[in-house]
Structures are given as C-alpha cells and as structure tokens.
C-alpha cells in the first residue's frame, strides 16, 4: 500500500476531521507528497505545524480530535465568561501550556492552562548562545515536545540544540565531524523522539592521517577532540567542563567530554549535564548531508549505519552481561521506533556496511533478542523513561502514546528480521518474538498471561 492509498484509507472514515503525518504509513518523503496532493485538490488543508484538517471540517471539531494525539489532555471547560465570547468560543483547557499555532478559516485556537492562564501562539526567541535558556524560553518551546512531561527535560533539550549549533560551526583542517546516534536520528533525520542522554560525534580524519602511523593518528584525533571541547565551552560558557570524561587508550579512537550546567528548572530525575562522545570513524563509511539548525548543510551518519552501530552495541554487550549496563535500553528504543521506516527511508547499506551485517548475522543477534525478554529489562526501561521525562502510556501506534516494553521488544525483533540479521534456522523463533508469542523456558522464565497460547519451548 502506498502512502497516498493509506492516506485515502484514513480519510474514508467520515468521523475523522484531521490527519497527522505520523499516522500515514510510508517514508517521510512519500507521506508529505501524499499530503501535498490532497491539499492541492482541496481535500485537506494545512492548519498548523504537522496538522492537516479536512477542508469542510470546523476548528471546533478538529482541535479536540488532534490534541490527545499530540500528547495533551483536554480538560472540562470552565464556566462561561466574557473571555470565552471574546475569543469566539475557541478556548480549550489543556493539562500543560500549549502555544501551538492552529488557524482554520481565520479562526485561531487559544489554549488555557488549568490555572486559567491563556497561551497564544507566538514565536519563541532563543537566548544568546552564551546564556542558558530562560524560563520563558523553555515555556515557549515546551509545547513542541510531544509527550514531554517535564520542564527540566525541555530545558535540557534546548541546551542540546545550542550544543548542536556550536557543533555545526566547528571546523578543523585535520578532520570532518559528523553527527551520529539517537540525537542525529531525532534532530536531523526526524525518525523518532529523542531518547538519549549523549551527543555522539564521529571524527573522520584526513586520509593522510587515517593511513599514517598509529601514534600520529591518535595524537591528531585527541587534538581534534580537545579543540572541539574547547570550542563548545567557548560558545556555551555556562557549560562547566568536568574531569569525568575518559579516553580509550587501547586504540586511541574514543574520547568523551562531560559538562555540567546549573538548570533554572531543577528536576530530581533529569541529569543536569551534557556528554559529548567522539569516536574516530573509518573513512570508508559514507556520510550524508542534512539541513542544519543554522540553515546550512551538515554531515551526518546515515540512519542505516546508525542502526547497525546500535545492533553491534546490543550484540556485543547484551549476552551474559545484560544487567551491567541498564541504559542500554536506548538502543532498543531507537531500533524499535524506526523499524517501520528504516528500509524505505535510508536505502540499501554500503558494501562495507554489508560486511558488518554479515559479521553480526547469526546466533549472537538471536541471543541478544532472547536476553531482552528478561523481566529486569522492563524495569530498566521504565526507570530510563522516567529519567528522560517521558513515560510509557499505552500500547498502540507511536503517534498516540509511548510504547510499553513488550511492544517495543516485538518491534526490535521485527527490525532484526527486516534488516536480514537473523539466520534461516532462527527466523521462526524470532518471528514469534515479533508477534509477541514467544515464551522463554527455564527456572526464571516468564509465565504466560491468562488466555495467551503457549508457543513452542525454547
């Protein structure tokens, strides 16, 4: 089914008044082409950022339908006042501040907090780079973070955006820096919501240094890493360097820098710190160009290569050591969330990446998927989601709620099948994992739920 066909399927429902791009199946480019086509023939009308309504629908029908999909809870309206009539009755009470600009046929939606404060859409002004975000700036941007339940998390994401702006302005004659990891998937590829504490950067040294003596290559990499850390601190002086970072002396290809900051909105579960991880990237892996936050073009790692790096981390760290690194749940989150769009959105992997896939294909990936069925990983996921100020709400489509651990684990198994990482002998077993029917056996095995059929023993 094409994106246009899926969009028409959604619009066939006479009770539907609006469509969000994330509800339509297909790659981001195909979805937006389908939406533009239906806007051209006046079936749909764009009424806000990522919001498309039927041309014949009224705003009073559209807003209550889309707000829950955007992560807001619509509260019962207060008693009628002159303020309601002043705004044409288009005032909706929501559980948190909302400044989304939603306009249809000249009528603008106005939102009210439980305390009675009105929020109108207006542009959010970014504070200068050398200053931390103000409370007002955080509140202005808060409504843009879907399913974010903490001002402290919104503040930290704004600081991450400032750090990314600083990265975009860094230049060094000995290397090219490309963004990697979950932050890259969320901010530049826009394939998922950010579920990561780190900013991963890959350093591509010049060919002369890459193929030169190891000592010279290590010295050059460390010099580039230190220069970048100094550049970030100079651009964002409110970030305080710490001694918590580390350098991998074994091969000299990894270094991390950790900065602390004093948040204006403290939170017991949100870490007031920023971690930059730099890893030397082999020059043979291709880079992709994406539009940056400063409207220029920046180097990024392609999503398919990022996915393979996450598979390598799972396969290398999970079997036998699953409880020593609880924050590893961020890799299943990224793989599960992007599983449906990875193949179409990124294309086929390069020749060198195909060799990496062959290297990781086999029982090691299947064993990692088995380890994810340990009950401790469900607890790790909830704890990490709480630290990220998001939380699993319910199973179902990702547009409406964060998935539970069981749903996410099934999506990871499906991603392994789609990427061809599972050998033929293990595919039936992994397919049962993807369908949620796999039941581990052993002294600590999970007990099947009532009414759930038992699968074959493993």
C-alpha positions, 0 to 999 in steps of 0.5 A: 500500500502506498502512502497516498492509498493509506492516506485515502484509507484514513480519510474514508472514515467520515468521523475523522476531521484531521490527519497527522503525518505520523499516522500515514504509513510510508517514508517521510518523503512519500507521506508529505507528497501524499499530503501535498496532493490532497491539499492541492485538490482541496481535500485537506488543508494545512492548519498548523505545524504537522496538522492537516484538517479536512477542508469542510471540517470546523476548528471546533471539531478538529482541535479536540480530535488532534490534541490527545494525539499530540500528547495533551489532555483536554480538560472540562471547560470552565464556566462561561465568561466574557473571555470565552465570547471574546475569543469566539468560543475557541478556548480549550483547557489543556493539562500543560501550556500549549502555544501551538499555532492552529488557524482554520478559516481565520479562526485561531485556537487559544489554549488555557492552562488549568490555572486559567492562564491563556497561551497564544501562539507566538514565536519563541526567541532563543537566548544568546548562545552564551546564556542558558535558556530562560524560563520563558524560553523553555515555556515557549518551546515546551509545547513542541515536545510531544509527550514531554512531561517535564520542564527540566527535560525541555530545558535540557533539550534546548541546551542540546540544540545550542550544543548542536549549533556550536557543533555545526560551526566547528571546523578543523583542517585535520578532520570532518565531524559528523553527527551520529546516534539517537540525537542525529536520528531525532534532530536531523533525520526526524525518525523518532523522539529523542531518547538519549542522554549523549551527543555522539560525534564521529571524527573522520580524519584526513586520509593522510592521517587515517593511513599514517602511523598509529601514534600520529593518528591518535595524537591528531584525533585527541587534538581534534577532540580537545579543540572541539571541547574547547570550542563548545565551552567557548560558545556555551560558557555556562557549560562547566567542563568536568574531569569525568570524561575518559579516553580509550587508550587501547586504540586511541579512537574514543574520547568523551567530554562531560559538562555540567550546567546549573538548570533554572528548572531543577528536576530530581530525575533529569541529569543536569549535564551534557556528554559529548562522545567522539569516536574516530570513524573509518573513512570508508563509511559514507556520510550524508548531508542534512539541513542544519539548525543554522540553515546550512548543510551538515554531515551526518551518519546515515540512519542505516549505519546508525542502526547497525552501530546500535545492533553491534552495541546490543550484540556485543554487550547484551549476552551474559552481561545484560544487567551491567549496563541498564541504559542500554535500553536506548538502543532498543528504543531507537531500533524499535521506533524506526523499524517501520521506516528504516528500509524505505527511508535510508536505502540499501547499506554500503558494501562495507556496511554489508560486511558488518551485517554479515559479521553480526548475522547469526546466533549472537543477534538471536541471543541478544533478542532472547536476553531482552525478554528478561523481566529486569529489562522492563524495569530498566526501561521504565526507570530510563523513561522516567529519567528522560521525562517521558513515560510509557502510556499505552500500547498502540501506534507511536503517534498516540502514546509511548510504547510499553516494553513488550511492544517495543521488544516485538518491534526490535525483533521485527527490525532484526528480521527486516534488516536480514540479521537473523539466520534461516534456522532462527527466523521462526523463533524470532518471528514469534518474538515479533508477534509477541508469542514467544515464551522463554523456558527455564527456572526464571522464565516468564509465565504466560498471561491468562488466555495467551497460547503457549508457543513452542519451548525454547 
